[in-house]
Amino acid sequence: MTRTSATSAPERAVSDQAPGGTDLSHGLKQRHLSMIALGGVIGAGLFVGSGAGIAAAGPAIVLAYAVSGLLVMLVMRMLGEMAAANPASGTFSVHAEKAIGPWAGFAAGWMFWVELCVGIAVEAIGAAHIMQSWFPSTASWMWVLIFMAVFCGTNLAAVSNFGEFEFWFAALKVAAIGVFLILGVLAIFGALPGTEAPGSDNLTGHGGFVPNGANGLVVGLLASVFAYGGLETVTIAAAESEHPVKGVAQAVRTAMWRIALFYVGSMLVIVTVLPWNDKALLTDGPYVAVLKHLDIPAAGQIMNVIVLVALLSAMNANIYGASRMSHSLVMRGEGPRFLAKVTGGVPRLTVIASSAFGFFAVLLSYWWPDTVFKWLLYMTGAAVLVVWGFIAVTQLRMRRQLERSAPEKLVVKMWLFPGLTWVALAGIVAVLSLMLREEDTRIQLYFTAGLTGALCLIGYVRQRVTAAKQ
């Protein structure tokens, strides 16, 4: 199947040809895309942030990750259906523009861009703190500058460089979580030297499977949902791979077992091996706590290395994703046209712009950590759910269009359409509603709603102005 242009919709004849007559390259190999899909679900939030979810939900964190994982699987299936039918570096933003209108593509795309750029800053700061703990005499800003320069440079070069970095980053993360799961399963069955099989004591003891009731389960559910952010990058990368349709189809079809194994499986190992109320789960992090419990030498430092790799991987992927999304928006007339130039198959100006915004956000964290930077974090706090909402609504409309005009493009189909699409949309609304229960998440929801409303309004005004000129 030939690659369909991301911007060839009859309702909006915008060329995807960049100034100078150069398109984005197709330098990502299938092994790159496969490993990006495999390792993309393993983020720093899983290694570090899951401790708070366990403390809130207890052993029921397994249920929380399973429920949120099902939601993510549905979203990925919908996204995969659209991406396989029309591979585009702008992914769901392109699809939303075609199915809903230019205002929706504008809002979804720039929302995602801001989310990724703020993520770049958060990951750079986290990675710098780890390096500073190893080299106390160094300044945190120095490491931030080094990391930003390295990964901006990586993304300015050929896309295959990004693919190689992500391939090895993902391989390390997958290997680490694989070893952890093997050790955990052996410990559960008492097969490790010096360990006894815990049975179900830690699952049903210490207050039961749901020790903190429904409230604790809700907190754990919210923590688990946001741990899945960033899965959309694989559909962006697919557009620059050797075989876009085959690549995205394969990535989406394997999403179920990846989520079940890496997230739900590791949570089950943690709460089976250790009591959910063990203070080490919060102080050391759940993975370090388990490894220390199993007397694995240098467990803390080993996990610090893995977390550092996860942070750097996320930085690299976010710069890539932000640059491709902004380039797609610019090419569709939804951003500054001077950023559209592509050199050597790489949109270098959007790479620089995305990296610059990320670096500026880092500076904001130093200048105004309790005001401006916190506002940025709040504005993107629920952004992933807004993006998923756009994906669900877009798929509802695009599926009908594809069935009428190009049914042969439905290489990947959403299960039980439209029923499960509506279930996913209801799940997204339910999670947004649950955010109103907690003060911190409620503030995030309000700020994100403000950003979403502003972007939708700007997009709508732009759409009306463009229509009036035609």
Residue pairs with C-beta under 8 A, 6 or more apart in sequence:
1 245
1 409
1 411
3 87
3 239
3 244
3 245
4 85
4 86
4 87
4 409
5 16
5 88
6 16
6 86
6 87
6 88
6 89
6 90
6 94
6 239
6 328
6 331
7 14
7 15
7 16
7 88
7 94
7 328
7 331
7 332
8 16
9 97
9 98
11 98
12 97
12 98
12 102
12 332
14 331
14 332
14 333
15 331
16 23
16 331
17 23
18 24
18 331
18 340
18 341
18 342
18 347
19 340
19 341
19 342
20 341
20 342
20 343
22 342
22 343
22 344
22 345
23 342
23 345
24 89
24 159
24 239
24 240
24 324
24 327
24 342
24 345
24 346
24 347
25 158
25 159
25 240
25 344
25 345
25 346
26 240
26 241
26 242
26 244
27 158
27 159
27 160
27 163
27 240
27 345
28 159
28 160
28 162
28 163
28 237
28 240
28 241
28 242
28 247
29 160
29 163
29 241
29 242
30 241
30 242
30 243
30 246
30 247
31 167
32 160
32 163
32 164
32 166
32 167
32 237
32 241
33 163
33 234
33 237
33 238
33 241
33 247
33 250
33 251
34 247
34 250
34 251
35 166
35 167
35 170
35 171
35 174
36 163
36 166
36 167
36 170
36 233
36 234
36 237
36 251
36 317
37 234
37 250
37 251
37 254
37 255
37 258
38 170
38 174
38 254
38 258
39 166
39 169
39 170
39 171
39 173
39 174
39 313
40 170
40 230
40 231
40 233
40 234
40 317
41 228
41 231
41 255
41 258
41 259
41 262
41 263
42 170
42 173
42 174
42 177
42 262
42 310
43 227
43 229
43 230
43 310
43 314
44 123
44 126
44 307
44 310
44 311
44 314
45 226
45 227
45 229
46 227
46 262
46 263
46 266
46 310
47 285
47 286
47 287
47 303
47 306
47 307
47 310
48 285
48 307
49 223
49 226
49 227
50 61
50 223
50 224
50 227
50 267
50 270
50 286
51 281
51 282
51 285
51 286
52 219
52 223
52 282
53 61
53 64
53 65
53 219
53 220
53 223
53 224
53 227
54 61
54 220
54 267
54 270
54 271
54 276
54 281
54 286
55 276
55 277
55 281
55 282
56 212
56 216
56 219
56 220
56 223
57 63
57 64
57 210
57 212
57 216
57 217
57 219
57 220
57 221
57 276
58 206
58 207
58 208
58 209
58 210
58 211
58 212
58 216
58 271
58 276
58 277
59 202
59 203
59 204
59 209
59 210
59 211
59 271
59 276
60 209
60 210
60 211
60 216
60 217
60 220
61 220
61 224
61 267
61 271
61 276
62 264
62 267
62 268
62 271
63 217
64 217
64 220
64 221
64 223
64 224
65 224
65 227
65 263
65 264
65 267
66 264
67 221
67 224
68 221
68 224
68 225
68 227
68 228
68 431
69 224
69 228
69 259
69 260
69 263
69 264
71 225
71 388
71 424
71 427
71 428
71 431
72 225
72 228
72 231
72 255
72 259
73 255
73 256
73 259
74 414
74 415
74 420
74 421
74 423
74 424
74 427
75 231
75 388
75 391
75 392
75 424
76 231
76 252
76 255
77 252
77 255
77 412
77 414
77 415
77 420
78 391
78 392
78 395
78 414
78 421
78 424
79 91
79 92
79 232
79 235
79 252
79 391
79 395
80 235
80 248
80 249
80 251
80 252
80 253
80 255
80 412
81 252
81 395
81 399
81 410
81 412
81 413
81 414
82 91
82 92
82 95
82 391
82 394
82 395
82 398
83 91
83 95
83 235
83 238
83 239
83 248
83 252
84 245
84 248
84 249
84 252
84 409
84 411
84 412
85 398
85 402
85 406
85 409
85 410
85 411
85 412
86 94
86 95
86 409
87 235
87 238
87 239
87 244
87 245
87 248
88 94
88 95
88 239
88 328
89 236
89 239
89 240
89 324
89 325
89 327
89 328
90 105
90 109
90 236
90 324
90 325
90 327
90 328
90 329
90 331
90 332
91 232
91 235
91 236
91 239
91 325
91 328
92 108
92 112
92 232
92 235
92 387
92 390
92 391
92 394
93 105
93 106
93 108
93 109
93 112
93 325
93 328
93 329
94 105
94 328
94 332
95 105
95 391
95 394
95 395
95 398
96 104
96 105
96 108
96 109
96 390
96 391
96 393
96 394
97 104
97 105
97 106
97 332
98 105
98 398
98 401
99 393
99 394
99 395
99 397
99 398
99 401
100 390
100 393
100 394
100 397
101 463
102 332
102 334
102 459
102 462
102 463
102 466
103 456
103 459
103 460
103 462
103 463
104 390
104 393
104 394
104 456
104 459
105 329
105 332
105 334
105 459
106 329
106 334
106 455
106 458
106 459
106 462
106 463
107 390
107 452
107 455
107 456
107 458
107 459
108 386
108 387
108 390
109 325
109 326
109 328
109 329
109 334
110 329
110 334
110 335
110 455
111 383
111 386
111 387
111 451
111 452
111 455
112 232
112 321
112 325
112 383
112 387
113 322
113 325
113 326
113 329
113 354
114 379
114 380
114 383
114 451
115 229
115 380
115 383
115 384
115 387
116 318
116 319
116 321
116 322
116 325
116 354
117 318
117 322
117 354
117 357
117 358
117 361
118 358
118 361
118 376
118 377
118 379
118 380
119 229
119 230
119 314
119 318
119 380
120 148
120 315
120 318
120 319
120 322
120 354
120 355
120 357
120 358
120 359
120 361
121 358
121 359
121 361
121 362
121 364
121 365
121 373
121 376
122 377
123 311
123 312
123 314
123 315
123 318
124 144
124 147
124 148
124 311
124 315
124 358
124 359
124 362
125 140
125 144
125 362
125 365
126 307
126 311
127 143
127 144
127 147
127 308
127 311
127 312
127 315
128 140
128 141
128 142
128 143
128 144
128 147
129 140
130 304
130 307
130 308
130 311
131 138
131 143
131 308
132 138
132 139
132 140
132 143
133 304
134 304
141 362
141 366
144 359
144 362
147 312
147 315
148 355
148 358
148 359
148 362
151 165
151 312
151 315
151 316
151 319
151 355
152 319
152 351
152 352
152 355
154 161
154 162
154 165
154 316
155 161
155 162
155 316
155 319
155 320
155 323
155 346
155 351
155 355
156 346
156 348
156 351
156 352
157 346
158 344
158 345
158 346
159 240
159 320
159 345
159 346
162 316
162 320
163 237
165 313
165 316
166 313
166 316
166 317
169 309
169 310
169 312
169 313
169 316
170 313
172 306
172 309
173 306
173 309
173 310
173 313
176 306
176 309
177 262
177 266
180 266
180 269
180 287
180 290
180 291
181 261
181 265
181 266
181 269
183 192
183 291
183 294
183 296
184 266
184 269
184 270
184 272
184 273
184 290
185 269
186 192
186 195
187 195
187 198
187 273
187 294
188 197
188 198
188 269
188 272
188 273
189 197
190 196
190 197
192 294
194 295
195 294
198 272
198 273
200 272
202 271
202 272
202 273
202 274
202 275
202 276
203 209
203 271
203 272
205 275
206 275
206 276
206 277
207 277
210 216
210 217
211 276
211 277
215 437
218 434
218 437
219 438
221 431
221 434
222 431
222 434
222 435
222 438
222 441
224 263
225 384
225 385
225 431
226 384
227 263
228 259
228 263
228 384
229 384
230 314
230 317
230 318
230 321
231 255
232 321
232 387
233 317
233 318
233 320
233 321
234 248
234 251
235 248
235 251
236 320
236 321
236 324
236 325
237 320
238 244
238 247
238 248
238 251
239 324
240 324
241 247
245 411
248 412
249 411
249 412
252 412
253 412
266 287
269 290
270 281
270 286
270 287
270 289
270 290
273 290
273 293
273 294
274 280
274 281
274 286
274 289
274 290
274 293
278 289
280 288
280 289
280 292
280 293
281 289
283 289
284 292
284 300
285 303
285 307
287 303
287 306
288 299
288 300
288 303
291 299
291 302
291 303
292 299
292 300
296 302
318 358
319 351
319 354
319 355
319 358
322 350
322 354
322 357
322 358
323 347
323 350
323 351
323 353
323 354
323 355
324 347
324 350
326 335
326 339
326 347
326 350
326 353
326 354
327 339
327 340
327 342
327 347
327 350
329 335
330 336
330 337
330 339
330 340
330 350
331 340
333 466
334 459
334 462
338 349
339 347
339 349
339 350
339 353
340 347
340 349
341 347
341 348
341 349
342 348
361 373
361 376
364 372
364 373
364 376
365 373
375 447
377 444
378 443
378 444
378 446
378 447
378 448
379 447
379 448
379 450
379 451
380 448
380 451
381 441
381 443
381 444
381 445
381 447
381 448
382 432
382 435
382 441
382 444
382 445
382 448
382 449
383 448
383 451
385 428
385 431
385 432
386 448
386 452
388 424
388 428
389 425
389 428
389 429
392 421
392 424
392 425
392 428
393 425
395 414
395 421
396 418
396 421
396 422
396 425
399 410
399 414
399 417
399 418
399 421
402 409
402 410
403 410
414 420
414 421
432 445
434 441
435 441
435 442
435 444
435 445
436 442
436 445
